[in-house]
Amino acid sequence: METVAFYSYKGGVGRSLLLTYGARFLAKLGKGVVALDFDFEAPGLHYKLGVARDADLSRLGGAVPYLNAAAEGAAVPPPLEAHLISIAVPPGTNGWLRLMPAGPAPHQKYWTAFKELGEKLRFGDPSGRGFMALLDLQARIADELKPDYLLIDARTGVTELGGLAATLLADTVVCMFVGNQESLDGTLMVVEALKAAPRLATQKPIRVVPVLSRTQVRTYTEQFTRVVKRLLELGEGKSLGKTDRALFVLPEDLGLYIWEHAFLNVWPIDKAYLELFQSLFPSVAGQVRRLPASLDRPAGPGGRSLPRRASKREKGG
């Protein structure tokens, strides 16, 4: 099982949305995927994956109620199935997608459970009780569900839980930021800490993939360019040749973020996503290269097809 954590120093960069696209994409290509929401203070992955539209939120299980039950120290651990949701995938898809939300947020029941968890498990406690609980959850997911990928939505900012999700659980960390100096400087600080953090003896060195998101073409300052160069020295970028590399960049496209649909191949962001996924998920890189030039367009609200951006040829260019 490959574990990929999606992290951002600041919020509003499209982190959860990128994880959602990645999870659906992997399932569509025949992989088994578990999506895990560790953004306990602002959980929303169940919205991105469409669960909140159909479910009674007060009935949801999730990571917070699971960890609360596990912290009780019962001889028999809580069943995973009570805290997982099966997400529908397109007919004929060989893969599968399961979600472990943070819990029944924004229902009051969730915030009560979250407060209880903070009293039971302190993730920065030197005793190690908190991070052992996370390792146990990861191991159970691997042993019982046997997914190809575990995708973790990590907490924004510098927190114990976000740090553990990134440094202890993940094989790869996607560090997303936007095109301003504050976001970039904070991301560099985090990436430097990730590369210097100790790993378990059984773990490979952590892989970091910086991603510039929600941006438009623009000229960056010399300082911005210098920090980007340092990020690429520490992490992975897309290859421009034998030695040169560049950041993965996800351009701003308001229509895509409003509808929150993936795989709109005729929009500029789609090529950027596919390029990133080939690097991020090497096991499906060959399948990505064989995808058709255009995919079926998803329906918008009311069953209407979303508008397509005309190509240069259609415009006469």
C-alpha positions in Angstrom: 0.0 0.0 0.0 1.4 3.4 -1.0 0.5 6.3 1.3 0.3 9.8 -0.1 -0.4 12.8 2.2 -1.8 16.0 0.7 -0.6 19.0 2.7 -0.7 22.8 2.5 0.8 25.5 4.8 -2.1 27.8 4.1 -5.7 26.9 3.3 -7.7 27.6 0.1 -5.1 26.0 -2.3 -7.3 23.1 -3.5 -5.7 20.4 -1.5 -8.8 18.4 -0.7 -10.0 18.8 -4.3 -6.7 17.5 -5.7 -7.0 14.4 -3.4 -10.6 13.9 -4.6 -9.5 13.9 -8.2 -6.6 11.6 -7.5 -8.8 9.1 -5.6 -11.4 9.0 -8.4 -8.8 8.8 -11.0 -7.0 5.8 -9.4 -10.3 4.0 -8.9 -11.2 4.6 -12.5 -7.9 3.0 -13.6 -8.6 -0.1 -11.5 -6.9 0.7 -8.2 -8.2 0.2 -4.7 -8.2 3.5 -2.8 -8.9 4.6 0.7 -9.3 8.4 1.3 -8.7 9.4 4.9 -9.7 12.9 6.2 -7.2 14.0 8.9 -8.1 17.7 8.7 -10.0 17.4 12.0 -10.4 21.1 12.6 -12.0 21.8 9.2 -13.1 18.5 7.7 -14.7 18.5 4.3 -13.6 15.5 2.3 -17.1 14.0 2.6 -18.4 17.0 0.8 -15.9 16.8 -2.0 -16.7 13.1 -2.5 -20.5 13.8 -2.5 -21.4 12.0 0.7 -22.9 15.0 2.4 -25.6 15.3 -0.3 -27.2 12.0 0.5 -26.2 11.0 4.0 -27.6 11.8 7.5 -24.4 13.5 8.7 -25.2 12.7 12.4 -24.9 9.0 11.5 -21.5 9.2 10.0 -18.6 7.4 11.6 -15.0 8.4 10.8 -11.5 8.9 12.0 -12.4 10.9 15.1 -15.0 8.5 16.5 -12.8 5.5 15.5 -9.7 6.9 17.3 -11.9 7.7 20.4 -13.1 4.1 20.5 -9.6 2.8 20.0 -8.3 5.0 22.8 -10.6 3.3 25.3 -8.2 0.4 25.2 -10.8 -2.4 24.6 -9.5 -5.9 23.9 -11.3 -5.9 20.5 -10.6 -2.8 18.4 -13.6 -1.0 16.8 -14.6 -2.4 13.4 -13.3 -0.4 10.4 -16.5 -1.0 8.5 -18.5 1.2 10.9 -16.3 4.1 10.0 -16.0 3.7 6.2 -18.2 4.8 3.3 -18.2 3.2 -0.2 -18.0 5.8 -2.9 -19.7 5.0 -6.2 -17.4 4.6 -9.2 -18.4 4.6 -12.9 -20.0 1.3 -14.1 -17.4 -1.1 -15.5 -14.6 0.3 -13.3 -12.4 -2.4 -11.8 -11.2 -0.2 -9.0 -12.9 0.9 -5.8 -12.9 3.9 -3.5 -13.7 4.0 0.3 -13.8 7.1 2.4 -13.0 7.4 6.1 -14.3 10.9 6.9 -13.1 12.8 9.9 -16.6 12.3 11.4 -20.1 13.7 11.2 -19.1 17.3 10.8 -20.5 19.9 11.0 -23.0 18.2 13.3 -22.5 19.1 17.0 -21.9 15.4 17.7 -18.6 15.7 15.8 -17.2 18.6 17.7 -18.0 16.9 21.0 -16.2 13.8 19.8 -13.3 15.9 18.6 -12.9 17.6 22.0 -13.0 14.1 23.7 -10.2 12.9 21.4 -8.0 15.9 22.3 -8.4 14.9 25.9 -7.6 11.2 25.2 -4.8 11.4 22.6 -2.2 14.1 22.5 -0.4 13.6 19.2 2.7 15.4 20.4 2.9 13.5 23.6 6.4 12.0 24.1 4.8 8.8 25.3 4.0 8.1 21.7 0.4 7.0 22.4 -1.0 9.4 19.8 1.2 8.4 16.9 0.9 4.7 17.7 -2.8 5.1 17.3 -2.3 6.5 13.9 0.2 3.8 12.9 -2.3 1.1 14.1 -5.1 2.7 12.0 -2.9 2.7 8.9 -1.8 -0.9 9.5 -5.4 -2.1 9.9 -6.4 -0.3 6.6 -3.5 -2.1 4.9 -4.2 -5.5 6.4 -8.0 -5.6 6.2 -8.8 -3.6 3.1 -5.6 -4.1 1.1 -5.9 -0.9 -1.0 -3.3 0.0 -3.5 -3.3 3.6 -2.2 -4.1 5.4 1.0 -4.6 9.1 0.4 -4.6 11.3 3.5 -6.0 14.9 3.6 -3.5 16.4 6.1 -4.2 19.4 8.4 -3.3 22.8 7.0 -0.6 24.6 8.9 2.1 23.4 11.3 0.3 21.0 13.7 1.2 17.7 15.5 -1.4 15.7 13.6 -0.5 17.2 10.2 3.2 16.6 11.0 2.6 13.0 11.9 0.5 12.3 8.9 3.2 13.7 6.7 6.4 12.5 8.3 5.3 9.2 10.0 2.6 7.8 7.8 3.3 9.0 4.3 5.6 7.6 1.6 4.9 10.7 -0.5 3.8 14.2 0.6 2.2 16.6 -1.9 2.9 20.2 -0.7 0.5 22.6 -2.3 0.9 26.4 -2.3 -0.3 29.4 -4.2 1.6 32.2 -5.9 2.5 34.5 -3.1 5.6 34.8 -1.0 3.9 34.0 2.3 2.5 30.7 1.0 5.8 29.8 -0.7 8.1 30.6 2.3 5.9 28.6 4.7 5.9 25.7 2.3 9.7 25.7 2.0 10.0 25.7 5.8 7.7 22.7 6.0 9.5 20.8 3.2 12.9 21.4 4.9 11.4 20.0 8.1 10.0 17.0 6.3 13.3 16.2 4.7 15.1 16.4 8.0 12.6 14.5 10.1 13.5 11.1 11.4 11.8 8.1 9.7 11.1 4.6 11.0 13.9 2.1 10.2 11.5 0.3 7.8 10.7 3.4 5.8 12.3 4.8 2.7 13.3 8.5 2.6 10.2 10.6 2.2 9.3 11.8 -1.2 8.1 15.4 -1.5 6.2 16.8 -4.5 5.7 20.6 -4.4 2.7 21.9 -6.5 1.9 25.5 -7.3 -1.9 25.7 -7.6 -4.8 28.0 -8.5 -2.5 30.3 -10.4 -2.6 32.3 -13.7 0.4 33.0 -15.9 2.3 35.9 -14.4 5.8 37.2 -13.8 7.4 36.2 -10.4 9.9 38.1 -8.4 13.6 37.1 -8.3 13.1 36.1 -4.6 10.1 33.9 -5.5 12.0 32.2 -8.2 15.0 31.6 -5.9 12.8 29.9 -3.3 11.1 27.8 -6.0 14.6 26.6 -7.1 15.3 25.5 -3.5 12.0 23.7 -3.3 12.9 21.7 -6.4 16.3 20.8 -4.9 14.5 19.3 -2.0 11.5 17.8 -3.8 10.4 16.5 -7.2 9.3 18.4 -10.2 8.4 17.6 -13.8 11.4 16.8 -16.0 12.4 19.3 -18.7 15.5 17.3 -19.8 18.3 15.4 -18.2 19.0 17.9 -15.5 16.4 20.7 -15.6 13.1 20.4 -13.7 10.1 22.6 -13.2 7.3 22.8 -10.7 4.0 21.1 -11.3 1.5 23.9 -11.8 -2.3 23.6 -11.7 -3.7 26.7 -13.4 -6.8 28.6 -12.1 -10.0 27.7 -13.8 -13.0 29.0 -12.0 -15.5 26.8 -13.8 -13.7 23.6 -12.7 -13.6 24.6 -9.1 -17.3 25.7 -9.0 -18.5 22.4 -10.5 -15.8 20.3 -8.8 -15.7 17.7 -11.6 -12.6 15.9 -12.7 -11.4 14.8 -16.1 -12.7 17.7 -18.2 -9.9 17.0 -20.7 -10.7 20.0 -22.9 -10.0 22.5 -20.2 -6.4 23.5 -19.5 -6.3 22.2 -16.0 -6.9 18.6 -17.1 -3.5 18.3 -18.9 -1.8 19.6 -15.7 -3.6 17.1 -13.5 -2.8 14.2 -15.8 0.8 15.3 -15.9 1.0 15.4 -12.1 -0.7 12.1 -11.7 1.7 10.3 -14.0 4.5 11.3 -11.7 2.6 11.0 -8.4 1.2 7.6 -9.1 3.8 5.7 -11.1 1.8 2.4 -11.1 -0.7 4.0 -13.5 1.6 6.2 -15.6 1.4 3.8 -18.6 -2.4 3.8 -18.4 -2.5 7.6 -18.2 -0.5 7.9 -21.5 -3.1 5.6 -23.2 -6.1 7.7 -22.2 -8.2 9.1 -25.1 -7.6 12.7 -26.1 -11.1 13.6 -24.7 -13.3 12.0 -22.1 -17.0 12.1 -21.7 -18.1 15.4 -20.1 -19.8 15.1 -16.8 -23.3 16.5 -16.3 -23.8 19.7 -14.3 -26.7 20.5 -12.0 -30.0 19.4 -13.5 -28.3 16.9 -15.9 -27.0 19.6 -18.3 -23.6 19.1 -19.8 -21.0 21.6 -18.7 -19.9 24.0 -21.4 -16.8 23.2 -23.4 -14.0 25.6 -24.1 -13.5 25.9 -27.9 -10.2 24.8 -29.3 -7.9 27.1 -31.3 -8.8 25.1 -34.5 -12.6 25.7 -33.8 -11.9 29.4 -33.3 -10.0 29.5 -36.6 -6.7 29.9 -34.9 
